[in-house]
Amino acid sequence: MNPLGYPELALLAGLGLVAGILNTLAGGGSMLLVPTMIFFGIPATAANASLRPAILMQGLFGLVGFRRAGILDRSFLRSVLPLALPVLPGALLGAYLVARRIDDRVYELILALVLGVLALLSLRARRGTGPARTRPGPVQALILFGVGLYGGFIQIGVGFVLASALIIGRWSRMAEVHAAKVAIVFCYTIAVLPIFLDAGLVVWPAAAALILGQSGGGFLGAQLAGRLPDRLLRLVYVGAMLAFALALAIRALW
């Protein structure tokens, strides 16, 4: 692996800012970062691991931004905790997982199809009157476990699936959906980061550049989520998810 110079680190920081905003308002920002790091000579597994410290700081600054926007308080966090609990064991298993993966093209086509369906369901989902405050049922807990498994193993695109699960669960406003999503990802990243650190996979120059960019992006994204109209936030989310699904389908079929 070639050492990263200042131009590469500056580009990663800039892309990290964009990815942080995109991850907070929708998802898929990591798709900008992992291919870039691989292009710079960082192995895919190390690129995946090097995202994790930045995802943690993005979440921390995002939560601060949501609190300043008046969306996140103790009551809100208590409503999110029962949803975070099933995600944690899945994320830990995903981070530890050593298994043969399916063909990348098949996987990307499946993910593109799933995201397209989730986008349609998100548009049609009825809005609730407030955040869900009951414990998840067995089916929802299993879905959240699967989200954690995917997030711990790959991370790219997990925000779309997690946010869709919350939308379909009838959380009321997109700003609350994004705040809950950021809180849950932050929780499981705390759990899985030591695994990647212990494996020695984190490339710290790249991780530091991403931390710089994604911390600012997480905060700015949260501020935007608190100010933009709910309908616009929903359209941004669905549009980004469909664009992500289309990009996966094109790359898989090319």
N, C-alpha and C positions, 0 to 999 in steps of 0.2 A: 504494500500500500504506500503510495507516494504521500509525503507530508503535505498538509494543506497550507497554502500561502494566504496572505492577506486578502487577495481578490476573492478566493474561494470562500473564506470565512465571512467576508462582507456580504457576499451573495447569499450565503446560508442565513445570515442574520436578517437580511431583507426578506427572503422567502419565509423565514420564521415569523416575521411580523404579519405577513399576509396569511400564512397558515393559521396563526393564532386567532386572528379575526374570523377566518372561515370556520375553524373548528368550533368556535364559540357560538357563531350565528347559524351554523348548519352542520358541517362535517367534511371529511375528505381532505383536510389541509395537509395531512401527512403524505398524501399521494404526490404533492409537490416536492417533498423533502427527501423521501427515501430514494427515488430514482436519481435525484441530483447527487446525493451522497455516493450512490453506487457509481455514477458517472465520474466522480472525483476519485474513485479507486477504493472506496470503503466497501468491504464485503456486505452482502445483504443482511446477514445476521447481526453484524456490528452496527449497520445503519439502523436496523430495527431497535437495537438496544440503546443506541445513542439518542433516539427520540425520547426515551423515557424520562430523563431528568428535566428536559424542556417541557414535556407534557405535564409533569408535576408542578413546575413553576407557572406554566400557563394556567393551570387550574387554580393555583393559589391566588394569582393576580386577578383571574376571572372572578373568583369568589369575592375578593375585595371590591371589584367593580360592581358586581351584583348587589352587594351590601350597600354601597354608596348610592346605587340607583333605587334603593328602597324595596328590592325584591326579596332579598335573603335576610331572614331573621332566625331566631332560635326555633320558633314554631315551624317555620318552613323546613329547617334542617331535621327536626323530629319527624316530619312527614316523609323525608327522603331516606332516612336511615333504614327503615324496613325494606326499601327497594334495593339499597346498596348491599345488604347482607347476603342475598343469594348470588350476587355478582362476584363477591370476593373469592369463594372457593373455585369458581370457574376460572377466574383470572390467574390464580395461583397454579392451577393445573395446566392452564395454557402456557404459562411461562416455563414450567418444568417439562412440558410435553416434548418427547422425542419420538416421532412417528413418521412414517412415510406419507407425504402429502399427495393429494390427487394432482393430476396434470394441471399446470398453471392456467392453460387456456380454458379447460373445463370449469375450473374453479371460478375464473373471472366471468365466464358466461353465466354461471349460476348466481353469482353475487350481483351481476348486472340485472338479472331477472328479478331477484328478490328485492333489490332497491327500487326497481320500477313499480313493482306491486305495492311496496310500502309507501311510495310517493302517492299513488292513487288512494290508498287507504287513509293516508294522512289528510288528503284534501277532503275526503268524504266523512272523516271522523267528526262526530258531534262534539261540540264544546261542552265541557262540564262547568260547574259553578265554582270550582276551586281545586287546589291540589288534592290528590288522593291521600286520604289519611288512614286508610286501612291497610293491614298487612296483605302482601300479595298472596293470591291463591296458588295452588300447586302448579297450574299451567303457567301462570305468569312467573312464578319462581323458577320453573324450568327454563323458560325463555330467557330470564335474566341470567341464569347460570350459563346458558349458551352464549349470551352476549359477553359475559366475563371470560369464558373460555377463548372466544375469538379475540377479544381485546388483549388478553395476556399473551396470546401466541403471535398475533399479527399487528393489531392496533389500527391499521389503515381502514377507514370507513366505519369504525365502531360507533362513532357519534350518530351516524344516520340511523343505524338499527336501534340504538338505545333511545334516541329521541322519538322514533316512530312508536316504540313500545309505550312510551309515556303519553304520546298523543292519542294513540288508540285506547289507552287507559283513561282518557277523558280528563287530562289535566286542562286547566282552563285557558291559560294564555301561553303564547309561544315563549315569552320572556321567562316564565316559570319553568317551562319545559327545558329551555337551555340552561337555566340555573341548576335545575335538578341533574341534568346530564353532566354538567361540569363538576358538580359535587360528587357524583358517583364515580366518574373517571378519576377524579383526584384521589378518592378513597382507595380504589383498587391499584392505582399507580404507586401509592405509598407501600402497598403490600408486595408488589412484584419487583419494584426497583432493586431491592437488595439481591434478588436472584441474578439479575443482569450484572450488577456490580461484582458479585462474587465470582461470576464466570469470566470477568475481565473483558467483557465485550464492548464496553462503552469507550468510544473514541472521544476523549475529553475536549480537544480543540473544537471539533464539530459540535459536540454537546453544548459547550459554552456559548458558541455563536447562536445556536438555536435557542438557548435559554434567554439570551438577550432579546432576540426578536419575538419569541412566542410569549414571553412575559408581558411585553407591551401590547401584543396582539390580543391576548386574553383579556386584559383590562379594557382596551378600546372596544372589543367585541361586546363585552358585558355592558358598557356604557351605551352602546348603540342599541342593544337589545332592550334596555330600559326606556329608550326614547322613541324608537320607531313604532309605527302602528302595528297592531297584531296581524292584520291582514298582509301587510308588506313583509313582516318577518316570516309568515307562513309561506308566502310566495318565494321568498329568497331561499328558504329551507328546501322546499320542493324542487325549485329550479336547480339548485346546487346538487341535490341528490340525483335528479334525472341526468344532469350533465356528467356526473361521476359515473353513473351506470352506463351511459353512452360511451364514455371514454374507455371503460373496461371492456365493453362489447367490441368496440373497434379494435382495441389492442389484441383481444383474444382471437378475432377473426382475420386480422391483417396477414 
